[in-house]
Amino acid sequence: MERSLEQRDRRGRLQEQLHHRDSDGPVIMRTQRNRRGRLEHFLYCKHSRLNHLKQEVQRYGLENQYIFSEDIPAYPQPEFHVSRVKHDTERRGLCCIRVDDGFGDPHRQVLVWWSLAVGPEEIQEAETRLLEETHPNRTEEQAARQRSFLWRFASSPAFSEKSRLGSYRFTFPLQEVLTAYSEQFCSGAPPIMRVFKTSLYKQEVQYSVLVHSPANQLLFSRFPLLPDDDPDAVCTYRDGRFIWRPEAMCKTHSYELTHRPDGNHVDAQQLIRRVFYVWDNVAVALHVENRRVLTFDADRLRQNLKFCWPEEVTARNDEEDFDDFEDATNLVKCLWPGWHLPLEEERSLLQRYTVSDIRLVLVGRPGVGKSSTGNAILGRLAFSPGGPSSGTSSCCWQSEWVFGHQVTVAETPGLSETSDDAVKRDISTCVNMLRPHAVLLVTRVGSSTVEDLATMRQVEEFFGMDVSRYTRILYTYANSAAPDIERQRRAAGPELLFKVGYRYHVLNNNPDHWDGQQVYDLVQAVARMVMAKGGEVYSIRSTV
């Protein structure tokens, strides 16, 4: 009862603050503790740039060591054009979203909060704009030599694959959210966007945008309209995108922006000592009073859902808001029982930039099912049953987008004790042309350990002893029932698994029993290996 009264009191205060009209008076800095107990200093009706915010902090005698950090190394201040928004939540919030088929305020207030989702595409576009603005006289040759640098400065939680709010992240196209809001809350009219407030936390500056129905114009007339063409504004909205001009995109400064002597080349120089500063971001608050819900199709919700690991700085009392990946996977399966694709993890910028594509080579004895394994990985009929495994002596490869990666799979002729030099040359040529990130030794569950070891020795003979650093054992099966993995691991013996660093996977290569979770786990494991190796690929140094 006491908690319910507290929630109603908080909701009432928020309603009063939103609707109170004192636009003729000065904008003053207020202080409160938010729902998570974080101390928030905020200015209504303004998006204050950092210099002005520092003046306000000094004026009110507030303590904030980060905003006054000195000796900040040079860093870029780009302009992001953002067309997607994200909503993070915990287990209880996810269940409410599934039950309601949409987004309401679980704390019975009047705002549903989203934030901008800035991905590699937006970062690359912002980098191009920044270079065109700062180095308009670059030649085509200089532009071709320019390496991507902006993503290295995107180190704040605004760009992170991790979350401070919960394990579940919904990412939607901005226009889809605004269209749904228009139809459900605005009778089809365009929603109104206003400058809501600037909030200063311990190390975070948040610029909030208020979105409401035209029917509530008078209620929110205190707040200025969000501009669409002000080049000095922190955030504007134009042509279906938010335009965000961050002043502190790093938080942790690990790089310094440098310029080559020719003046037309920009680099990110790694620092010996990291420097800490504030970081800024943009939040979008949708007004949804009277306990209404912004609804979406259930399948659309699931399609846009991913798992997030927690930020390391998450407070200890917020740990209950996070699930481990296994629990999250099981919960999502229960909430969307008819959905067969696995729950994916949100990928980091580092992984997106260093692991944009994955190249795999399948090797193994004749008849072990390399063709059907390649089909299972790519999710389509890419290799015919009469491929290299069944007597031909040529390699072939196919590509497909698989869980956010461009995956290329090469199928090689079957290896046996009678493999001739032509087969060896063909495999060597294939490997050196493809330059794979991983070699998958395909074998069947329950196969002979002696034969598997012999095949691995042949792989080492053809490829070189160094190939084991890139090799993963792929045990395949075709039945509907999953095999006993631990029993298979014991049966394989220590020698084979030791050779490949105990890297092994299990995959159902029967198209009637395709298991997306197995494919996802395999692709993610290879992606992590590629990232750990810095994108290093394998090639055969001496061919037959």
Secondary structure as GFF3:
##gff-version 3
##sequence-region A 1 544
A	DSSP	alpha_helix	2	19	.	.	.	ID=ss1
A	DSSP	beta_strand	29	33	.	.	.	ID=ss2
A	DSSP	beta_strand	39	44	.	.	.	ID=ss3
A	DSSP	alpha_helix	50	59	.	.	.	ID=ss4
A	DSSP	beta_strand	80	82	.	.	.	ID=ss5
A	DSSP	beta_strand	84	89	.	.	.	ID=ss6
A	DSSP	alpha_helix	91	100	.	.	.	ID=ss7
A	DSSP	beta_strand	102	103	.	.	.	ID=ss8
A	DSSP	beta_strand	111	116	.	.	.	ID=ss9
A	DSSP	alpha_helix	120	134	.	.	.	ID=ss10
A	DSSP	alpha_helix	140	145	.	.	.	ID=ss11
A	DSSP	alpha_helix	150	153	.	.	.	ID=ss12
A	DSSP	three_ten_helix	157	159	.	.	.	ID=ss13
A	DSSP	beta_strand	168	173	.	.	.	ID=ss14
A	DSSP	alpha_helix	174	185	.	.	.	ID=ss15
A	DSSP	beta_strand	192	200	.	.	.	ID=ss16
A	DSSP	beta_strand	204	212	.	.	.	ID=ss17
A	DSSP	three_ten_helix	214	216	.	.	.	ID=ss18
A	DSSP	beta_strand	235	238	.	.	.	ID=ss19
A	DSSP	beta_strand	241	244	.	.	.	ID=ss20
A	DSSP	beta_strand	252	259	.	.	.	ID=ss21
A	DSSP	beta_strand	266	276	.	.	.	ID=ss22
A	DSSP	beta_strand	279	287	.	.	.	ID=ss23
A	DSSP	beta_strand	294	295	.	.	.	ID=ss24
A	DSSP	alpha_helix	298	303	.	.	.	ID=ss25
A	DSSP	beta_strand	305	307	.	.	.	ID=ss26
A	DSSP	three_ten_helix	316	321	.	.	.	ID=ss27
A	DSSP	alpha_helix	325	335	.	.	.	ID=ss28
A	DSSP	alpha_helix	349	354	.	.	.	ID=ss29
A	DSSP	beta_strand	357	363	.	.	.	ID=ss30
A	DSSP	alpha_helix	370	378	.	.	.	ID=ss31
A	DSSP	three_ten_helix	388	390	.	.	.	ID=ss32
A	DSSP	beta_strand	396	402	.	.	.	ID=ss33
A	DSSP	beta_strand	405	411	.	.	.	ID=ss34
A	DSSP	alpha_helix	421	434	.	.	.	ID=ss35
A	DSSP	beta_strand	438	444	.	.	.	ID=ss36
A	DSSP	alpha_helix	449	463	.	.	.	ID=ss37
A	DSSP	three_ten_helix	465	470	.	.	.	ID=ss38
A	DSSP	beta_strand	471	477	.	.	.	ID=ss39
A	DSSP	alpha_helix	485	499	.	.	.	ID=ss40
A	DSSP	beta_strand	504	508	.	.	.	ID=ss41
A	DSSP	three_ten_helix	511	513	.	.	.	ID=ss42
A	DSSP	alpha_helix	516	532	.	.	.	ID=ss43
###
